Amino acid sequence: MRQGLMRVFIIIGLLVAILAPAHPVAAASFCDVPPGSPYYDAVTQLAARGVIGGYDNGCFGPGDATLRAQMAALIARAMG
């Protein structure tokens, strides 16, 4: 399940990178998504574009389960 969620983030991150404007976007940071992790680029760029967000404590929760409503909101925001 965890690998499947990471793949979803990576795929959405790639789609946003392809479809997004060419101007650079400052990457967001999360306490539990360190540079060098396999999903760092996708998560930070999606957060910087307002597609995804983290918790109020500054963490993202990459191992947390994703609810259907959260995934639907993520897709809707990614599509504009």
C-alpha positions, 0 to 999 in steps of 0.5 A: 500500500505504501509503495502504491501511494508513493507511486501516485505522488510521483505520477501526479508530481510528474504530471504537474511538472509537465503541465505547470508553467515554466517559471520555477516554484519554491519547494515546500519542506516537511519535517518527515520528508527529507531531501534524498527520499524517493518522493521528496521532489514530488511531495515538495513541488506539489505542496509548493503549487498548493496541490497537497498540504501537510499537517499543522505541525509541519510534517507531511505523513508519507506513511499515513493512509490516504482517504478517498476524499483526500485523494479526490481533493488532491486530484481535483486541485492538481487538475485546477 
